[in-house]
Amino acid sequence: MTGLPIRLLIAAWLLLAAAPTTAGPAGTYRLIGEQDVASGLRLNEDGSFQYFLSAGALDEEAEGRWTLAGRDLHLTTEPKPIPPSFSAGPVSLSNHAPLRLKVVWPDGRGIANVDFRIGFESGDPLVAYTQEDGWAMSAEEKRTPLWIELAVPMHAIESNRFLIEAAKANDLVFILTANDLGKVDFGALRMETDGDRILLHRFGQTLTYAREP
């Protein structure tokens, strides 16, 4: 009889028997390779999932259903989140500043760190952010404001463009309705499996989640 010695055949058999079989993606995963960020994803055998992420002032969570097509992992948040939205609030005419604005929650509390861009008839837009008590344009700005856009990049919230008629109303209030703020809609995000890892393509980068033992 030719071929491998029997002891090598037995050793090879034992190695194959001990090797883990290829399993489905169900399991618990944690984000690796990122500093000051904690995030986890659990894919349950029944097709449900739970997710969380905490990074500084940003806290996210989601739950729903998952499916696998080849290497592509599809997560569907249930129920589908209602995204936060900006709307125009009360306006008035004031002589305190060329333009004043404030962003508030529906209960009237002011919101800080809302980014905005104000466009004019000429030149570059003015870019700044709000304080809790609002924001006022410098009297040195002689251009006429025509429009404003609001955003909270951390939560990927962007407003439509609101037109400004400063001659009629230059003291503006905008309302941010939270709805499902902090709940991630995974429907638009690309994910794929890579062995015992899950790759999430988000924030312009690839986030790697490793399976927990």
VOGU-3710 file (C-alpha; in Angstrom, 3 decimals, decimal comma):
1> mtglpirlli> 0,000/0,000/0,000  1,415/3,339/-1,044  0,578/6,848/0,068  0,819/8,619/3,400  1,842/6,615/6,455  -1,138/5,625/8,544  -0,042/7,861/11,426  -0,193/10,907/9,115  -3,613/9,882/7,821  -4,888/9,590/11,401
11> aawlllaaap> -3,367/12,977/12,278  -4,991/14,593/9,250  -8,364/13,048/10,157  -8,120/14,337/13,718  -7,286/17,826/12,478  -10,288/17,818/10,145  -12,545/16,536/12,882  -11,365/19,252/15,262  -11,648/22,088/12,745  -14,740/24,253/13,191
21> ttagpagtyr> -17,395/23,774/10,575  -18,533/26,770/8,582  -21,372/28,271/10,584  -23,972/30,849/9,681  -23,539/34,444/10,772  -25,730/34,137/13,883  -23,794/35,238/16,944  -22,593/38,247/18,911  -20,138/40,691/17,344  -18,237/43,682/18,690
31> ligeqdvasg> -16,581/46,564/16,878  -12,790/46,330/16,731  -10,031/48,670/15,602  -11,749/51,912/16,657  -10,823/54,131/19,593  -13,360/55,710/21,944  -16,216/53,848/20,254  -18,223/50,975/21,727  -20,533/49,066/19,425  -22,076/45,632/19,276
41> lrlnedgsfq> -24,289/43,618/16,960  -26,168/40,434/17,765  -27,647/38,237/15,046  -30,084/35,770/16,570  -30,884/32,339/15,187  -34,534/33,325/14,762  -33,574/36,030/12,243  -33,811/39,002/14,604  -30,989/41,397/15,476  -30,020/44,005/18,081
51> yflsagalde> -27,453/46,774/17,585  -25,950/49,587/19,641  -23,208/52,188/19,230  -21,836/54,769/21,653  -19,238/57,339/20,614  -18,930/60,517/22,645  -22,254/62,355/22,440  -23,581/59,933/19,823  -25,750/57,035/21,007  -27,496/54,727/18,546
61> eaegrwtlag> -29,562/51,575/18,679  -31,683/49,434/16,402  -33,454/46,106/16,206  -35,260/44,191/13,514  -34,671/41,309/11,092  -31,618/40,041/9,214  -31,139/37,943/6,071  -28,064/36,700/4,218  -27,606/36,512/0,437  -24,173/35,107/-0,358
71> rdlhlttepk> -21,837/37,372/1,611  -24,267/40,288/1,656  -25,908/40,798/5,026  -29,184/42,720/4,994  -30,561/44,271/8,185  -34,069/45,691/8,251  -34,890/47,932/11,194  -38,402/47,263/12,500  -40,455/49,302/12,735  -38,920/51,537/10,082
81> pippsfsagp> -37,565/54,632/11,848  -39,107/58,035/11,215  -36,169/60,389/10,632  -35,843/63,665/12,549  -36,992/66,737/10,651  -36,648/70,501/10,654  -39,634/72,795/10,190  -40,113/76,555/10,183  -41,408/78,055/13,422  -42,595/81,534/14,415
91> vslsnhaplr> -40,991/84,564/12,766  -40,937/88,260/13,589  -39,324/91,518/12,533  -36,607/92,854/14,846  -34,044/95,655/14,816  -31,611/93,898/17,177  -29,541/92,340/14,369  -29,662/91,937/10,589  -30,727/88,326/11,173  -31,402/86,244/14,254
101> lkvvwpdgrg> -32,229/82,567/14,424  -32,855/79,902/17,011  -33,355/76,144/16,740  -35,615/74,564/19,352  -37,218/71,278/20,287  -41,027/71,172/20,019  -41,259/72,119/23,723  -39,308/75,329/23,066  -35,940/74,338/24,547  -33,025/75,763/22,576
111> ianvdfrigf> -30,610/73,413/20,784  -26,879/74,085/20,541  -24,449/72,880/17,877  -26,854/72,835/14,957  -24,807/73,669/11,857  -26,227/76,082/9,302  -25,368/77,750/5,995  -26,824/81,116/5,001  -26,738/82,070/1,338  -26,598/85,602/-0,067
121> esgdplvayt> -27,088/87,273/-3,407  -23,297/87,182/-3,868  -20,211/85,707/-2,273  -19,729/82,578/-0,215  -22,368/81,327/2,209  -21,944/82,091/5,886  -21,265/78,899/7,854  -21,747/78,732/11,639  -23,611/76,868/14,384  -26,220/77,679/17,009
131> qedgwamsae> -26,047/78,128/20,764  -28,930/77,222/23,055  -30,026/80,867/23,099  -29,703/81,165/19,320  -27,421/83,072/16,968  -27,295/86,626/15,622  -25,651/87,942/12,467  -23,028/90,650/12,883  -24,057/94,163/11,898  -20,903/94,239/9,775
141> ekrtplwiel> -22,539/91,796/7,364  -24,161/94,047/4,765  -25,285/91,347/2,325  -28,945/90,366/2,157  -29,592/86,768/3,360  -31,682/84,751/0,919  -31,820/81,224/2,314  -30,693/78,954/5,138  -29,922/75,230/5,443  -29,669/73,414/8,790
151> avpmhaiesn> -27,844/70,194/9,655  -26,762/67,913/12,480  -23,997/65,871/10,776  -23,501/63,560/13,754  -26,995/62,179/13,162  -26,977/62,707/9,374  -29,856/65,201/9,653  -30,215/67,809/6,924  -33,011/70,277/6,298  -34,517/71,486/3,091
161> rflieaakan> -33,530/74,997/2,041  -35,658/77,626/3,784  -36,077/80,951/1,992  -35,493/84,169/3,937  -37,295/87,467/3,396  -35,389/89,571/5,901  -37,351/92,748/5,087  -40,502/90,989/6,338  -39,071/88,725/9,059  -35,488/88,584/10,288
171> dlvfiltand> -35,997/86,869/13,673  -36,466/83,206/12,792  -37,222/80,064/14,764  -36,769/76,529/13,445  -38,128/73,410/15,150  -36,287/70,103/15,215  -38,687/67,205/15,768  -36,699/64,214/17,037  -39,034/61,417/15,921  -36,783/58,310/16,014
181> lgkvdfgalr> -33,528/60,185/16,599  -30,750/57,699/17,423  -32,456/54,717/15,786  -30,464/53,526/12,769  -32,257/52,651/9,541  -30,049/49,858/8,199  -31,941/49,601/4,919  -29,579/52,023/3,178  -26,342/50,623/4,650  -24,121/47,993/3,017
191> metdgdrill> -22,890/45,073/5,115  -21,069/41,873/4,263  -19,739/38,830/6,048  -16,055/37,905/5,981  -15,510/34,688/7,915  -16,015/35,521/11,581  -16,233/39,226/10,814  -18,954/41,553/9,597  -17,973/44,599/7,571  -20,220/47,645/7,815
201> hrfgqtltya> -19,629/50,361/5,219  -20,560/53,631/6,905  -19,252/57,122/7,704  -17,045/56,871/4,601  -15,126/53,938/6,059  -15,399/50,221/6,731  -16,210/49,273/10,317  -15,174/45,753/11,334  -17,190/43,664/13,779  -15,559/40,483/15,101
211> rep> -17,514/37,487/16,356  -17,308/36,970/20,105  -16,231/33,480/21,269
//
